Amino acid sequence: MKFVKISQSEIGNIRALYEGVMANASHGLFYREGMLTGSEIIKLARDEDSDLLQTATKLLVARGWAESIRFEDKKVIVSGSIEVGKADEPTCHRLRGVFKRLYEAVEHKKVVCEELQCQSNGAESCIFAVNVEEGSDE
């Protein structure tokens, strides 16, 4: 499998480009990108035949998505997200999509993932809440 590296500055410039053309509608695209990335991370993590979230954490950190990721029940705490930049609102849409997919694989149910706090607007870390959708069974 081939990989490409992209800088945090480039991620920020891409976000600005898409937001300039599509405004907040672009956030849905970033979220869907994250879901696709999450699906690939799940495949790789399952190949290692170990704890899915622990292996996914190692893969995401190794790939530069974040400096640290900690899963705590239905929350994910992230420091040093590649998506962090100056903004008035949360910017880690791709990671939100990744975490949605990871939790769906663990819970075997549809989930909703929301970024509650973001380093982009001054928080100490990015915090995501993950909740099972009402009446959801995969």
Backbone torsions as a table, in degrees:
resi	resn	phi	psi	omega
1	MET	NA	135.7	178.5
2	LYS	-94.9	150.1	177.8
3	PHE	-130.4	154.8	175.8
4	VAL	-127.5	141.6	177.4
5	LYS	-99.0	142.6	178.0
6	ILE	-136.2	139.2	-175.4
7	SER	-81.6	162.0	176.7
8	GLN	-62.4	-36.3	177.0
9	SER	-62.8	-43.2	178.3
10	GLU	-64.2	-40.9	177.0
11	ILE	-59.0	-44.5	179.1
12	GLY	-63.7	-41.0	178.5
13	ASN	-66.1	-38.3	177.4
14	ILE	-64.8	-43.7	177.9
15	ARG	-58.9	-46.2	-179.7
16	ALA	-62.8	-40.8	178.2
17	LEU	-59.9	-52.1	-178.4
18	TYR	-64.3	-41.7	178.9
19	GLU	-65.5	-32.9	177.7
20	GLY	-66.0	-31.2	-179.2
21	VAL	-91.7	-42.3	-170.6
22	MET	-114.8	-1.1	-174.9
23	ALA	55.4	-142.2	-176.1
24	ASN	-69.7	-12.9	176.8
25	ALA	-60.9	-27.1	179.2
26	SER	-64.6	-25.4	-179.0
27	HIS	-61.9	-33.7	175.9
28	GLY	-64.6	-37.6	177.0
29	LEU	-66.5	-43.5	178.3
30	PHE	-61.5	-41.7	178.5
31	TYR	-59.2	-45.9	179.1
32	ARG	-65.6	-36.7	174.4
33	GLU	-58.4	-45.0	178.9
34	GLY	-61.3	-38.6	178.2
35	MET	-62.7	-40.3	177.6
36	LEU	-65.2	-43.0	177.2
37	THR	-62.1	-43.0	178.2
38	GLY	-58.8	-40.3	178.3
39	SER	-62.3	-40.0	178.2
40	GLU	-68.8	-39.7	177.9
41	ILE	-61.6	-40.9	179.2
42	ILE	-61.0	-44.9	178.4
43	LYS	-57.6	-47.2	-179.4
44	LEU	-66.0	-41.3	-178.9
45	ALA	-65.9	-38.4	179.8
46	ARG	-68.9	-30.0	176.6
47	ASP	-63.2	-28.0	-179.1
48	GLU	-82.5	-9.0	175.6
49	ASP	52.4	49.5	177.8
50	SER	-138.6	-171.9	179.6
51	ASP	-58.0	121.1	-173.5
52	LEU	-58.6	-50.4	-176.4
53	LEU	-67.7	-36.8	178.6
54	GLN	-65.9	-44.9	179.4
55	THR	-68.0	-40.5	177.8
56	ALA	-61.4	-39.8	177.6
57	THR	-59.3	-48.1	179.3
58	LYS	-59.6	-43.7	-179.4
59	LEU	-65.5	-44.4	-178.6
60	LEU	-65.5	-42.0	178.4
61	VAL	-67.5	-43.1	-179.9
62	ALA	-62.3	-32.7	179.5
63	ARG	-84.2	-3.5	176.0
64	GLY	88.4	12.6	178.8
65	TRP	-67.2	-30.4	-179.9
66	ALA	-160.6	161.6	175.5
67	GLU	-80.0	-36.4	176.1
68	SER	-150.2	147.6	178.6
69	ILE	-138.0	129.9	179.3
70	ARG	-130.9	124.5	177.6
71	PHE	-94.5	124.7	178.6
72	GLU	-131.8	100.8	-179.7
73	ASP	53.4	-110.3	-177.7
74	LYS	-105.5	23.9	177.4
75	LYS	-128.5	151.7	174.4
76	VAL	-126.1	126.9	179.6
77	ILE	-110.9	123.9	-174.2
78	VAL	-124.9	134.7	171.9
79	SER	-118.8	139.7	175.9
80	GLY	70.2	39.3	178.0
81	SER	-62.0	139.5	176.8
82	ILE	-63.1	-21.4	-176.6
83	GLU	-87.7	-3.7	-178.0
84	VAL	-71.5	134.3	175.8
85	GLY	-160.4	175.7	179.5
86	LYS	-67.3	124.0	179.2
87	ALA	-164.2	160.0	177.6
88	ASP	-90.0	-8.6	-177.9
89	GLU	-137.4	167.3	178.2
90	PRO	-57.3	144.5	-176.6
91	THR	-122.6	-1.7	-172.9
92	CYS	-89.9	58.3	-175.7
93	HIS	-69.2	-38.9	179.5
94	ARG	-65.1	-45.3	178.2
95	LEU	-62.0	-37.3	176.5
96	ARG	-57.7	-41.8	177.2
97	GLY	-67.5	-39.9	177.5
98	VAL	-60.1	-48.4	-177.1
99	PHE	-66.2	-33.9	175.3
100	LYS	-57.5	-51.0	-178.5
101	ARG	-63.1	-42.4	-179.6
102	LEU	-60.7	-46.8	-179.5
103	TYR	-68.0	-34.5	176.4
104	GLU	-63.2	-36.7	178.0
105	ALA	-68.3	-34.7	-179.7
106	VAL	-78.8	-45.4	-174.7
107	GLU	-83.3	-21.3	-174.7
108	HIS	59.1	34.5	177.3
109	LYS	-145.3	159.2	174.7
110	LYS	-70.8	138.9	178.8
111	VAL	-129.1	162.5	173.9
112	VAL	-115.6	133.6	179.3
113	CYS	-120.9	128.7	-178.5
114	GLU	-127.2	137.1	175.1
115	GLU	-87.9	112.3	-176.6
116	LEU	-83.0	-38.3	179.6
117	GLN	-136.4	149.1	-179.2
118	CYS	-141.3	139.2	176.0
119	GLN	-64.5	-20.5	178.7
120	SER	-61.1	-29.1	179.3
121	ASN	-118.2	33.5	168.1
122	GLY	98.6	-3.8	179.1
123	ALA	-68.9	154.9	179.1
124	GLU	-65.8	-35.1	177.2
125	SER	-149.9	167.6	175.2
126	CYS	-89.4	131.8	-179.5
127	ILE	-124.7	127.9	-179.1
128	PHE	-114.2	137.2	173.9
129	ALA	-105.5	134.7	-179.8
130	VAL	-122.5	123.8	-178.5
131	ASN	-131.7	141.2	176.6
132	VAL	-68.7	134.7	176.9
133	GLU	-66.8	140.4	179.0
134	GLU	-56.6	131.7	177.4
135	GLY	65.0	25.5	-174.6
136	SER	-98.1	125.4	169.8
137	ASP	-135.6	130.3	178.9
138	GLU	-72.1	NA	NA
